[in-house]
Structures are given as structure tokens and as C-alpha cells.
Amino acid sequence: MKQIRRAIPDGFSRPALCAGLIVISALAVLLSFLLFPQKVLANHFFYPEGTDYWHVELLSGPKQFPKQEQCWVRGSDGREYYYENGVLQRNVLTLDNMYVGEDGARLERTSIDDYDMVTASRGCTVAVVSKSGHRMELWRDKVRVYSFVVSTGSRSAEGDKSVQGDRRTPVGEFYVSRKIPDSFAYLALNLSYPNIEDAERGLRAGLISEGTFRSITEAIRNHGYPSGDTVLGGAIQIHGCRAFTGADASRGCVEMLSQDMEVVFNCMEKGDKVIILP
């Protein structure tokens, strides 16, 4: 104790010394943030451009890299990549409701054309889905009103739906043929698949009979519910998912967060148009 007392210069009290140490610590923290700027994004840390993240150990690395389970990293290509516990994530929905693709980068572009949607939604409500962009938008009278992350069939990347069991989400123009408030998937909108183009394709390929073709086309023209009990498949829905990850894993339906599905279900009515793009 005597040695400690001798180490304190004459004229300095203990409170003054403690205050000085606090000021020095605050200046050190401020300096570290100036040297290593970080942008907080929905509980994630966005590391500065040029950070060699692949050599940063979150649990034992330099103090300027905080211990975080999730973070965004800007790559040298200018794109944003998503990590959890130091591992690059692929084909998942992030906690801030973004989607990262096969290469781990955030998807920024979709196959949705705003000009086309302004035309398609004139005087009506339209839902448009971009399979490759993992995005659904709701348009009402030429205005985009909502945008959501979605997933589709587990083999949707292979193309359009052609037969039952191919686990692909169909591409084309459909309408809401039925609203299901008590679906096993929380809430669901049945779509008018197969449509007339699908029926024509099936007839040409010999997959369906003339009678089945007439039944489908009649249901479509009357804005009814076309039979899904054919080789072409059916029962394609937009529905909620209690354990939604964003990965394409359905048998052909469009899936989304249950809370997002509440919005879609309340905005869409039977007969409203649904456009699904590649």
C-alpha cells in the first residue's frame, strides 16, 4: 500500500487520478471509432470497405472488431455479404429482412420492371413475384405499396413448372382463385394454376385430354378454380411459413413470413392478378 502511495505524484488526489484515467479511456474509444468506422444496421455491424474479414476472428480478434453473431461485410467488389459467427451465409433470409443468394451477396436486382407494373396495376391490385430475386411486390393503381422477401419451389431455378411433383413454381399470369383463412400454413391464397397457356402446353404434349383441357379453360374464363388433379399439377399457393428461412424449399408454392402474409392476405381479394416472373 505504501508503494502505491509513493507512485502517486504529490499534489494529485485519487479522485483526480481516476477522472484522468476515465478521460483517457474515452479518448481512446473515440479514436478507435475514428480509425475503424462502423455503421450499425439493424443490430448488425457493417465493417468498413477493404476489411480483410476472412482473417478476423470474432471471438479473439482485435478489439476494434466487436463480438457479433451476425454482420454485413462490404467486399472489394462493392457488394454486401452476410456472415454469422464468421461463416458466409448463402440462400438465407437475414435478420434485417434481406436475402442473400448462392454467392452470399445481398440480392439487389429482381426481374420486376417498374414500368410494366405501372401499366399492369392501373386501377387494380396486383402481386408480382420475382423467383430469382426472392421478392414479392404489391402494386395498387400504379404505385408500389409493399415489398417482401419470398421463397419458391426447391427446383424453381430449373425453370417453369411443367408436371406434378417437379417442385417448381410456375411462371406466368394468374389470379387469386380462393382465399383460405384456416390453411395449415396459417393463411393462404390459391392461384389459378394451371392457366390456359399451361393447359395448351399440356394438350400439345399429350399430358392431358381434350376434356381436361376444356375443363381448365372454362374454369379460367369464369374466374373459377381450375382442377389441380391433373398431370400438370396444381394447388399452387402463396402462403405463410412459421419457420421461414428464405431458402427455396417448397413443392412449388410461394412462401413468406407469416406476418408478411397477413398483409398480403388482407390486401388481395379473389380475382386479383398475380404475376410470377423467372
N, C-alpha and C positions, 0 to 999 in steps of 0.2 A: 504493500500500500504506500510505503514511504517512497519507493522508486517511482511509482505512478505520479505522486505529488510533485517529485522533483522534475518529471518530464514536462509538466505544465509550466510555461514561462510565467515569470512574475507579472502581475497586472491583468492576467486572464482568469476569469471565473469559469467554473464548469458550465453554467448556462450559456455563457457567451461562446464557449468552445463547441457545444452541442449545436447551437444555432448556426455557427460557421460550417460545421460538417453537413447540416441539412441543406444549406445554400449550395455548397459544392456538389452534393449529390443531385440536387435539382438541375444545376447547370450541366452536369454530366448526362442526365437523361435527355435534356433538351438538345444537347449536342449530338447524341446518338440518333435522335429523330431527324435532325437536320442532315446528318450524314447518310442515314438509311431511311428515306421517306417511305411511309406505308399508308395505303389507303384502305380504310375499313369498309367492307362491302357485305352487309347482312351477316354479321358475326364471323366473316372470313377475312383473312389478311391477304391483300393483293401486293405481292412483292414487287420491288422496282424492276424496271426493264433491264435486262442484262444480268440478272441474278443467276448464278450457276446453281440452281436449286438442286440439281442431281447430286451435288456434293455437300448438301446441307443436311445434317442430322437434327431433326426437330427436337429430340429429347435431350441431346447432349451437345448441340452445336453452339455457335457464337450467340451471345446474349441478344444481339440485335434481331435475331430470328426467333420470335416468341413461340412457345409451345402451343400449337394449334392442331386440332384433328383435321380440319378442312381448310383449304386455302386455294386461291387462284394465283396462277403464275403467268406472267406475260412472257412468251417465248421470243426468241430472236427474230421470228417471222412476224411478230406483232400480234399474233393470235393469243387467246386466253385459254390456259389449260387448268384442269381441276385435279387437285390431289387430296387424298385422305390418308393421314398417317404416313406421308411420304410416298404414297403409291399413286401413280397416274390412273385416274378412273376413266372408263370407256363405256359408252352406251348407257348412261345413267342420268337420272334427274337429280340436280343438285339441290341443296337445302334452300337456295335462294331462287328456286323455280326456273332454272336454266337447264338446258340439255346439252350434254357433251357427246360427240359422235364416236366413231370407231377409233379415230386417232387421238381422242382425249380432248380435242379442242371444242370450245363452245360453238354451237351452230348459230350462225348469224343470218344466213340466207335461206329462203324457202322457195318453193315453186309457185307461191301465190303472187299473182300480178295485181297490183292495186287498181290499175286502170280497168282490168277485166271485172274486178269485184265491184267497182263503182257502177258499171253497167249492169251486172247481174243482180245487184241488190236494190236497184231503183224501185221504190215503192213496196219493198218486201223485206223479209228477214232471211238471210242466207248464212249457213255454216259452211266454211271451206276448210278442208284438211290437206295439209302437205305431208305425205307419208315420209319422204326423205328428210324433210325439215322438222319432223316431230312437233308440228304446230297446228293448232286449230284457231281460226278467227271467226268471230261472229260479226256480220255486217248487217246494218239496218238502214235502209234508204240512203245508200251511197256513203255511209260512214262506218268505219270500223269501230265497234263498241267494246269488244273483248278479244283477248288473245290468251291461249292456253297451251301448255305443253301436253302432248298426247303420245301414245304409242299405238302400234298396229300389229298385224299378224306376224308371227315369228319368221315367216318366209316372204314377207312383203317385198323385200329388196329384190326378189327374183322376178317381180313383175305383177301384172294384173291377175285377179282371181279367175280361174278357168273351170275348176271342178271342185266338188265337195271334198273336204279333207286336205286341201293343198296348203292350208294355213296362211293364205294370202288375203290381204284386204283389197276389195275391188276398187277399180278406178273408174270414174265416170260421174254422171249427174243422177242423183236420186232425190227422194223426198222422204219426210218422216211419215211412215205408214201407220205407226202405232206408238203411243206413249205408255210406258209401263212403270207405274209408281211403286210397285211392290216387287221389283226384279230381285233375283238372287244377288245381282251386282249393285244393289242399293237403288239406283234409278237407271232407266234405260230408254233409249229411243230406237225403235225398229226402223230400218231403212228398206227402201223398195228395191232390194236386190233379190233376184236378177231383174234388170231393167230390159227394155225392148232390144237394145243392142246386144245384151248378153244372150237373150233368147234367140235372136237371129244367128249369133255365132254358134250357139248350141245346136240349132236346127241344121245349119250348114255342115257341122262336124258330125252329125248323126248322133249327138248325145241325148237329144230329146225328140219326142214325136211331134207330129203336127198338132195333135190335141193339146199337148202340154204347152206348145208354143202359143196357141190361141188363148189358152187359159191365162198365161202370163201377160200377154199383150192386152187382153181385156181388163185384167186387174189394174194394170198400169194406166190405161186410158181412163179408167173410172176412179183413179187415185185411191185404189184399194190396196190390199195386202197380197202381193204375189206369193204363190206357193214356194216354199223353200225345200219341199220334199222332192227334189229332182237331183240328177247327176251334177247340175251346176252349183249345188249348194244353196244356202240361204241362212235366215236368222242372223243376218249381219246387223250389229247394233253399235250405237255409241253409248257407253255405259261407264259408271264409276268403278273405282278399284280401291279396295281398302288397303292393299299393300302395294300401291303403285310405285314403281321404281323408274319408269320411263323407258325401260328396255322393251323391245318388240318381242312379245311373248304370247299374244292371244292366238286364238284359232282363226282369226280374221276380223274380229271386232276392233273398233277404235276405243281405247281405254284412256282414262284420265283420273285425276284426283277426285275423290267423292265430293269435296266442297266445290270444285270447279263444275262438276256435273250438275250440282244443284242450280247453278247459274244457267247452264245450257238448257236444262230441263224446263226451267221457268220461262226462258226466253223463246224457246221453239214450240211451235204448235203443229198439229197434224197437218200435213200437206206442205210444210215449209221445205224449201230446197236445201239439199246437202250436196256439195261438190267435193269429190275426193280426187286429189292430184297425185301423180307419182312422187 
